[in-house]
Amino acid sequence: MNKRLLRLYHHSPAWLRSAAASARGVQLRSWRYGPETERLVEEALAREQWDAARMRAWQMERLAYILHRAATSVPYYREQWRARRQRGDRASWEYLENWPLLEKETLRQNPRAFVADDSNVQRMFHDHTSGTTGQSLDLWLTRATVRRWYALCEVRWRLWHGVSRRDRWAILGGQLVTPGAQRRPPFWVWNAGLRQLYMSSYHLAPDLVTHYLDALERYGVKYLLGYTSSLYALALGALRLGRRDLRMAVVITNAEPVFRHQREVIEAAFACPVRETYGMAEIVTAAGECAAGRLHLWPDAGLVEVHADEQRGAPGAFGLAGELVCTGLVNADMPLIRYRVGDRATLPVAESTCACGRMLPALVSVDGRVQDTLYTADGRSVGCIDTVYGTELPLREAQIIQESLGRVRVRFVPAPEWTEAAGATLVAGMRARMGEVEVVLEQVAAVPRAANGKFRPVICNLSAAERERLEGASR
């Protein structure tokens, strides 16, 4: 949503905001689900029972199609292979190991070069993500691709836990569904098209949590999905208020890891299990937690390579840790091959049978997507604040640092089209989420990296005592 439309939306009455959200929900539902959805769901369920050899054969057949299509019909890859041939390189594109690694920056600079010749972006679903580093990405998917993806999500992020897209649910996400300065409910919109209560993750102050809880009851919400930090803040409020009436079927987390203390609090507040998920907008891999507490990779979503750099624990106890390099198997119209997703993970050295009975491979942990939670002066915790980058800001990368309750620094590397107006938009976006804080914009040549070559996109430099005081106030 551009700035003008967002301003108009925020100045509309609550009923009109919900009507707009519902209209968008109907549109999204038509993209995500269709007459083929039930068949796709059944096929996904069947693949979960395949042994490793059968799954590998399925992957290789799909991979062969995608590699050939990329090398012959996708401008970026076709030019890459043409240049290699001119240099006398006779390596075959039929083998994945012959393909170079793909960097996010390469994709960011010219995303349309990754769309196949016979695909019309005007008729495709356009997804725009800021990513966790402030690097914006444009992605395109056909309706068939979107439906294949959401069939997988329906199975492994819903049906595994006894819920479905037909149930009423609530999400705590990064959209500014209500004005940031608003202090009276509603802090949500009802999206009838998706049977979804979209709740702001920017208004979870201790004195406002009770309104969220009342809304969950009023709308008959069956399960929750959202940022771990936001769900944790909501759960703390429920326990502090003694609200034991909100029993959910499941709480599903995304975008952030789940720590043990967060899991315990959320489960106590909503009398249900917490299930972690892992994924990204580029849909080159994903994972979901089963009832036995194990994260399972989705081998039908992508091929995963771990560029290991260390071994943790005794052999077979934990596994190999390293950077994830993924090749997507869902989107053949904008294929991403050997794509560096920017995360580090640990995979088991040897697979073992899971108590859930599924044959999907395990993922021990995702180690590279931990973001600090920021805090506001009125006691709110703000997670996944990278949504502030939006769809319009011309940034190459950025880092948000909370220096005090009243001061936030944004280090950023601007794209050539950066202007003072873009800086004002970034400041306004930060204040919409954090309140009336001082926002210092620091332009840098590159965001400082750690020893592993990565940088933390969000850093909270409040003292441990200050954090404990703020978290204690919300309990």
N, C-alpha and C positions, 0 to 999 in steps of 0.2 A: 504494500500500500504506500503510495507516494505521500509526501508531507502534506499536501493540500487535502487529500482525501482523509488522511489520518486526523487532521485538525477538525475537519467537518464531522467525522465519525465521533470524535471525543466530545464535541459540542452538541451531539444529538442526545435526546432522552434515552433512558436505559432500554425501553421497549424497542426503540428503533435500532439501537446497537445490536440487540438480540435478533431482530428481524434480518439485519444485514449479515450477521454471523450465520443464521439459518440458511439464507440464500446461498452463501458461500459453501455451507455444508452440503447442500443438495448438489451443487456443482461438483464438489470433491467426491461425494458418494458415487456419482455417475462415472467418474474416472476410475475409482478404486474397485468398484464391485459391479459385476454384470452376470449374465446368464452362465458364463463359464466358471464363475467363482467356486461353486460347490465342487465341480470336477477338479479344479486346481487344488482345492483343499484336500480332497481325497487322495490325489496323487502325492501331495507333500506328506501326508500321514503315512502312505505306503512306503515312501523312500526312507522313512525313519527306521524301518525294520530291515533294510538291506544290509548285508554284510559289507565289509570294507572293499572287497574285490568288485562286487556289483556296483557300489557307489563310485568307485574309481573309474570303472568302465563308462558309466553314465557321464561323469565329469569330462573324460577324455573325448567322448563324442561331441559334447557341447563345446568344449574348448576348441576342437578342430574347426568347427563351424565359425566360431568367433574370431579365431586367428586368421582364417582365410578371408573372412569378411573385412576385418580390419586392414589387412595388408593390401586388399584390392579395391575397397570401396570407401575407406575413411581417409580423407585428405592428409591428415598429419602422418599417419602410419604409412600410407602409400608413398609419400614423398621421402620419408625416412628410408624405406626399403629401396626406392629408386636410387637415392644417393649412395647407399651401400653397394648396390650393384655396379654403379659407375666406378667405384673405388676398387672393384674386383672382388668384393666380399660375396662369397657364394653360400653363405650360411642359409639354412632353410628356415622359413618363417613357421614351419609346421611344428617346431620345437620351442616350447616356451622359454627355455634357457637361452635361446638366441636373441631374445628381445631385451632391450635395455630397460633400466628402471625409469619409471615415469614420475616426475616431480610435480608437486602441487602447483608450483609457480608456472610451469609449462602449461598446465591445464588452465590456470587462471588467465594467462595472457591471451590465449586464443581458443576459447572453448568450442567455438563452432567448427574448428578444424577437426574436432573429434567426432562430429556427427556424420553418419554415413550419407553418401551422395543421394540415395533414394529416399531419404527421410526429410520431411519438410518441418522445420522447427515451428512454423506458424500453426501446425496442427498437432504439435506435441505439448506435453505438460512441461512447463518451465519451472524449475526449482532453483531457488537462489539461497545460498547459505553463507553466513559469515565465517563459518568454521570456528575452531577453538583458538586460532592464532590471529584472527582479524583478517585473514586472507579470504576475500569473497570468491565464491565459485558459482558459475552458472552451469546448470545441468538440464538436459532435455530427455524426456522419456515418452515413448508412444503409450497409447491407452493399454495395449496388450502388455507392455512391460510393467506399467503401474499395477495392473491387476494381478500379474504373476507375483509381484513383490508383496502386495497386500494379502494375497492368499497365504504366503509364508508367514507373514505377521499374524494373520488371523489364527493360524495353527499354533505358533510357538510363543506368541505373546498374549494369547487369549485362551484358546481351547485347552491348552495344557493345564490351565488353572480354573477350568469350569465356567468361563465367561465367554461372551461372543460380542460381535459388533452390534448385535440387536439389543444388548443390555444398556441401561443408562450408566454412564460413566463420567468421571470428572478428571480433568487434566490441569496440572499446575505447570505452566510453560512460560516461555519468554515473550509472548506477544503482549503488547500494551493494550489490553482489552478495555481498560478504563483509564481515565486520566491519572497521571502519576501523583498529582497534588490532591486528589480526591480523598476525603476522610470519612465519607458516609457510604454505606453500601448502596447498590451492589458493587462488589469488586469482581464481577464475573459477567459472562453473557451465556445465555442458553442457545446452543446450536442444535436446533431440532433436526436438521438434516443428518447429523451424525450421532444424535442422541447423546450429546456431549455438553457438559457444563465446563466451560473454559474459565478457569479461575486465575486471577493475576498472581504471579509469584513476587510482586513488588509491593504488596500491601499487607504482608503478614506480620504486622506489629502485634505485640501481646494483647493490646486492648481491642484489636479488630478481629482476632481469630474466632471469637464466638460467632461472628456473622458468617464466616466461612462454614463453620460446623452446622449452623442452622440451615444454610443453603443446601448442604449435602443431604440433610434429612428431608427438607422440603421437596427437593427434586428427585428423591428416591434413588440416589446414586448407589450402584452395586459394587463398583470397584474404582480404584484411583490409579492414575498414571502420572508421572511427572519427575521433575528434578529431585534428586535425593535430598538435597539441602532444604528445599521448600517443603517436601513431605515431612521431613524431620521437624521443621519449625511448626508445622500444622499439628503434628502428633504431640509435641511438647505442650502446645496450647491446650489440646484436648485433655491431656493428663492433668495439667495444672487446674483446669476448670472442673475436673471430675466428670467429664462427659464419657460415659460408658455405653451410650445408646447407639453409637455409630459402628456397627459391625459390618465390615466389608468382606467380600469374597476373597479379594487379593489386593495387594498394593504392588504395582509394577513400577520400577524405577528406570529412568533413562538419563543419558547425558553425563552422569557422574557415578563414580563407584559408590558402593554401600559399605560403610564401616560397621563393625559389630555393634557398637553402642547405638548407632542410628537404626539398625535393624531391630534391636531389642525394643527401643522406644516406639517405633512405628507399629510393630506387631502388638505391643501392649495396648496402644491407643485404639487400634481398629480391629483387634481380636481376629487377626488373619495373618497368613504368611506374607512375607516380602519377597518378591522375585526380581532379580537384577537382569537387565538387558544390556546388550552392546550392539552398536550399529553406527552408520553414518549415512549422510544424504547421498553419497556416491554409490551406495548399495553394492559394494564389492565384497563385503563379508558382513556377518552378523552372528550374534550368539544370544541364547536365552537360558535362564536358569530353570531347571526342572524341579519337581517336587522333592527330589532327593538332595537338593542343594548344590547340584553340579551345573556349571555353565557349559552348554553344548554349542559348539560351532555349527553353522549351517553350511554343509559342504555343497548344497545345491544353489547357494547364493554366490559362492566364489571359491577360488583356489587360494590357499593361504601358504605363503612361504615365511619362515622365521629366519631372519638373518642373525643367527645367534652370536652373542658376544660373551656369554658366560654361562656357567652351569650352576644352578642353585641347589644346595642340599646334596644329599647322597643320591647317586644315580637311581632314577626311578621314583624318588620320593617327591620331587617337585617337577623338575624338568628343565628345558632349555629356555633361556630368556633372550629376547632380542627384538629387533624392529620387525613390524608386520609389513609385508609386501604382498599385495592382493591383486588378483585378476578376477574381475566380475563375470559371472555367468548368467546374470539376469538381463542386463541391458545390452543387447547386441547392436543397437542403433547408435549408441554413444559408448563404445567399448573402452574400458580403462584396463590396460594390460601392464602387469607388474607395477602397480601403483603404490607409491609410498604413502600410506594413509596418515603417517605422523604419530602412530601409537606404538608402544612397546608392550609386549605380552609374554607370558610364560605358558608353554605347552608341556604336557606330560611327556616324559621320555618314552613311556610305553602305555598304550591304551588298556583300560580295564573295563569290565562290564559294569554298567551303571544300574543301580537298583530300580531306576524308572523303567528299565526294559528297552530303552531306545538305543540304537546302534550309532548314533551321531557322535563324532569325536568330541573330546573334552577340551576346555580352555581353562587352565588353572587360574589365571588372573590376567587382567589388563592393567598394566603398570604405568602407562604414559598419559592418562587423561585426568589426573588429579588436579582440580582447580581449587584455589582457596575460596572460602566463603567470605563475602564482605558484609559489613554491618552498618546500619544507620543509627543516628543519634537517638531515635525513638525505639530502638530495640529490635528492628527487623533484620533478618539475615537474608542476603541476596545472593543467590547462586546463578551460575550460567549467565553472567552479565554481558557476555560477549555478544548477545543479541543486540546490544546497543549499536553495533556497527551497521546494522540494517542492510538495505539493498542499494543505497545510493552513495555511500561514502567511498571516495577513491583512496583506498588504503592498500598498501602491499602487506603490511603486518602491523600488529599493535599489541601492547601489553598494558594492563590496568593494574595500578599499585595503590592500595589504600595506605596512606601515611598516617592518618589520624581519623577520628570520627568526622572531622569537618574538612578533610582535605584528601583528594584523590588525584593521582598523577596518571596521565595516559601518555606512554611513549609510543610514538608511531612513525612509520616509514610511509611517506605520502606517495601516491601515484602521481604522474605528471599533471593530471587534471585537478589536483588539490587546490582549494581556494579558501579564503577566510570564511566564506559562508559555510563550507563543509566543516570547518572547525567549530563554528557556532552551533551547527546541527549536532555535532558530537557532544559538545558541552551540554546542550539542552537535553539530549538523550540520557546522559549520565545523571543529570538532576531529576529527570522524570522518574528514574529508578532509585536514586539514592537520597532524594530530598535536596535541600539548599546547601550543598557542599561546595567548597572551592574546587574547581577542576583545573588542573595545570596541564596544559598540552605541551609536551616535550618532543619536538621533532628530532629524530635521530637517523643516522645513516643505516643502522641495523639494530634491532633489538638484541641486547646482550644474551649470549647463549651460555648454557652450562657446559660442563665437560663432555657431555654426550651429544653436543651439537644442537640441542633443543632449548627452547625457552619456556618458562612458565607463563601462560597467557594472563593469569590473574594471581596477584600476590596480596595478601593481607599482612601488613606489618604492625598491627595492633599487638600489644603485649599479651602474654598468656593470661595475666590477671584481668586485663580489660575484656578479653574474649569471654573468660569465665563469668565475669560480672554480667555481660550482655546476655549470654546464654542462660545464666541463672535467672535473669529477670523474666525470661520467656517461659520458664518452667512453672 
